[in-house]
Amino acid sequence: MNSNKLVDNPDAVYVVETEGERTIIIELKVDPKDLGKVIGRQGRTAKALRTLLSAAATKIGKRAVLEIIE
């Protein structure tokens, strides 16, 4: 296991992007064993991912929503 990876099973990562007029919805699904790592302690990793997505979306004048699917 490489400690630099966010997930242990990258082949089980699925990302679906749905773009609307003002909003981009990113659905993220990972292996159930990796779910805790993606969410992080007290949701810190998920919050960081959402912050990055929001910053990128703001640059193109949109709002981003990250949904982590169980």
Secondary structure, DSSP 8 states (H G I E B T S, - for coil): --TT-S-S-GGG-EEEEEE-SSEEEEEEE--GGGHHHHH-GGGHHHHHHHHHHHHHHHHTT-EEEEEEE-
